[in-house]
Amino acid sequence: VIPIVPNVKGQVVEVPIEGIQTVHEGDVLFKIDPTPYQFQVDQLQASIDQAEAQETLAEIEVKRTTGLVRSSAGSQSQLDQWNAQLASIKASIASLNAQMGNAQWQLDETVVRAPYEGFVFNLQLRPGNYVTTMPVASSMSFVSSEEKLVLASFSQSAIRYMNVGDPVEMVFRTVPGKVFAG
């Protein structure tokens, strides 16, 4: 049983599944409002575009000042300043790109998907609910159908006759008349 806790917080806008519905790995369990995360991606993209324009200007100025220094019409200190500014802008672009990677990841995480094939139970989530990244109270639980396990409780006196690997036969009240081997 896997408690489903999103990697980002926000208001739920869609829950396309129902409880005890079989889902496949990657199916959408619910969607969180992507608006604030899209704003962050857009803002970072604008900052990257602005920094790239500054980089182009700095490259032009470095080239221009290099020519002036060669012809003794410009100062070396001015060329050094432009080179330093160009290096600073390149570092800023690298930092913004790293932030963009994180912002894009957060935007992608607004769509919560099934981790495996299985089904959801204890589905209490509805559009309008607010979900957080805290695993205190998950809004749904997921049961993987990868392994078929049966949990049973036995008395102390009966358990002493059982060993790991022993063959078993099981019957269930919900399936009368059928015996399952394991």
C-alpha positions as CSV (number, residue, x, y, z in Angstrom):
1,V,0.0,0.0,0.0
2,I,1.5,3.3,-1.1
3,P,0.2,6.6,0.3
4,I,0.0,9.0,-2.6
5,V,1.5,12.3,-1.6
6,P,2.3,14.9,-4.4
7,N,5.7,16.5,-4.8
8,V,4.2,19.9,-5.1
9,K,1.3,21.6,-3.2
10,G,-1.8,23.3,-4.6
11,Q,-5.5,23.1,-5.3
12,V,-6.7,20.0,-7.0
13,V,-8.4,20.8,-10.3
14,E,-9.2,17.3,-11.6
15,V,-9.6,13.7,-10.3
16,P,-10.2,11.5,-13.4
17,I,-10.4,8.2,-11.4
18,E,-12.8,6.6,-9.0
19,G,-12.1,4.5,-6.0
20,I,-11.3,0.8,-6.6
21,Q,-10.7,1.5,-10.3
22,T,-7.8,-0.4,-11.9
23,V,-5.1,2.0,-13.2
24,H,-2.0,1.4,-15.2
25,E,1.5,2.7,-14.5
26,G,1.6,6.4,-15.6
27,D,-2.2,6.9,-15.6
28,V,-3.3,10.3,-14.2
29,L,-4.5,10.0,-10.6
30,F,-5.2,13.8,-10.1
31,K,-4.1,17.2,-11.3
32,I,-3.0,20.2,-9.2
33,D,-3.6,23.7,-10.5
34,P,-0.5,24.4,-12.6
35,T,-1.0,28.2,-12.8
36,P,1.5,29.3,-10.1
37,Y,4.1,26.9,-11.4
38,Q,3.6,28.1,-15.0
39,F,4.0,31.7,-13.8
40,Q,7.4,30.7,-12.4
41,V,8.5,29.0,-15.6
42,D,7.4,32.0,-17.7
43,Q,9.1,34.5,-15.3
44,L,12.4,32.5,-15.5
45,Q,12.2,32.3,-19.3
46,A,11.8,36.1,-19.4
47,S,14.9,36.4,-17.2
48,I,16.9,34.0,-19.3
49,D,15.9,36.0,-22.5
50,Q,16.9,39.2,-20.8
51,A,20.2,37.8,-19.7
52,E,20.9,36.4,-23.2
53,A,20.3,39.9,-24.6
54,Q,22.8,41.3,-22.1
55,E,25.3,38.6,-23.1
56,T,25.0,39.5,-26.7
57,L,25.6,43.2,-25.9
58,A,28.6,42.3,-23.7
59,E,30.1,40.1,-26.4
60,I,29.7,43.0,-28.9
61,E,31.4,45.4,-26.4
62,V,34.2,42.9,-25.7
63,K,34.9,42.6,-29.5
64,R,34.7,46.4,-30.0
65,T,36.9,47.2,-27.0
66,T,39.4,44.5,-28.0
67,G,39.8,46.3,-31.4
68,L,40.2,49.6,-29.7
69,V,42.9,48.2,-27.3
70,R,44.8,46.7,-30.3
71,S,44.8,50.1,-32.0
72,S,45.8,51.9,-28.7
73,A,42.5,53.8,-28.8
74,G,40.9,52.1,-25.8
75,S,42.0,51.1,-22.3
76,Q,42.8,47.6,-21.1
77,S,40.8,48.3,-17.9
78,Q,37.6,48.9,-19.9
79,L,38.2,45.6,-21.8
80,D,38.7,43.8,-18.5
81,Q,35.5,45.3,-17.2
82,W,33.5,44.0,-20.2
83,N,35.2,40.6,-20.0
84,A,34.2,40.4,-16.3
85,Q,30.7,41.5,-17.1
86,L,30.4,38.9,-19.8
87,A,31.6,36.1,-17.4
88,S,29.1,37.3,-14.8
89,I,26.2,37.2,-17.3
90,K,27.2,33.7,-18.4
91,A,27.2,32.6,-14.8
92,S,23.8,34.2,-14.3
93,I,22.4,32.4,-17.4
94,A,23.7,29.1,-16.0
95,S,22.0,29.8,-12.7
96,L,18.7,30.8,-14.3
97,N,18.8,27.6,-16.5
98,A,19.3,25.5,-13.3
99,Q,16.3,27.3,-11.7
100,M,14.3,26.7,-14.9
101,G,15.0,23.0,-14.6
102,N,13.6,22.9,-11.1
103,A,10.6,25.1,-12.1
104,Q,9.8,22.9,-15.1
105,W,10.1,19.8,-12.9
106,Q,7.6,21.4,-10.4
107,L,5.2,22.2,-13.2
108,D,5.4,18.6,-14.5
109,E,4.7,17.3,-11.0
110,T,1.3,19.0,-11.0
111,V,0.1,15.9,-12.8
112,V,0.2,13.0,-10.3
113,R,0.5,9.6,-11.9
114,A,0.1,6.0,-10.8
115,P,3.5,4.7,-9.8
116,Y,2.6,1.1,-10.8
117,E,-0.3,-0.9,-12.1
118,G,-2.8,-1.3,-9.3
119,F,-5.9,0.4,-7.9
120,V,-6.7,3.3,-5.6
121,F,-8.7,2.9,-2.4
122,N,-9.5,5.4,0.3
123,L,-10.1,8.0,-2.4
124,Q,-11.2,11.1,-0.5
125,L,-9.8,13.6,-3.0
126,R,-12.2,16.0,-4.9
127,P,-11.6,19.0,-7.1
128,G,-11.2,22.0,-4.9
129,N,-9.2,20.1,-2.2
130,Y,-5.8,21.5,-1.3
131,V,-3.0,19.0,-1.2
132,T,0.5,19.4,0.3
133,T,3.8,17.6,0.2
134,M,3.4,16.5,3.8
135,P,2.8,12.7,4.1
136,V,0.7,13.3,7.3
137,A,-2.7,12.5,5.8
138,S,-2.6,11.2,2.2
139,S,-5.6,11.9,0.1
140,M,-5.6,8.4,-1.4
141,S,-3.9,5.1,-1.0
142,F,-2.6,3.0,-3.9
143,V,-2.3,-0.7,-4.0
144,S,0.2,-2.2,-6.4
145,S,-0.8,-5.3,-8.3
146,E,2.8,-6.2,-8.9
147,E,2.8,-8.8,-6.2
148,K,-0.1,-10.8,-4.9
149,L,0.3,-11.0,-1.1
150,V,-2.2,-12.3,1.3
151,L,-1.9,-11.2,4.9
152,A,-3.3,-13.5,7.6
153,S,-3.3,-13.7,11.3
154,F,-2.7,-17.0,13.1
155,S,-2.9,-18.0,16.8
156,Q,0.4,-18.7,18.6
157,S,-0.4,-22.3,18.9
158,A,-1.0,-22.8,15.2
159,I,1.9,-20.8,14.0
160,R,4.5,-23.1,15.5
161,Y,3.5,-25.8,12.9
162,M,4.1,-23.4,9.9
163,N,7.4,-22.8,8.1
164,V,8.4,-20.4,5.3
165,G,7.8,-22.0,1.9
166,D,5.1,-24.4,3.1
167,P,2.3,-24.9,0.6
168,V,-1.1,-23.4,1.5
169,E,-4.7,-23.6,0.6
170,M,-6.9,-20.6,1.2
171,V,-10.6,-19.9,1.1
172,F,-12.4,-16.6,1.2
173,R,-15.9,-15.7,2.3
174,T,-16.2,-13.5,-0.7
175,V,-15.5,-16.4,-3.1
176,P,-17.5,-19.4,-1.6
177,G,-16.7,-22.9,-2.8
178,K,-13.3,-22.0,-4.4
179,V,-9.9,-23.1,-2.9
180,F,-6.8,-21.1,-3.8
181,A,-3.4,-22.6,-3.6
182,G,-0.2,-20.8,-2.8
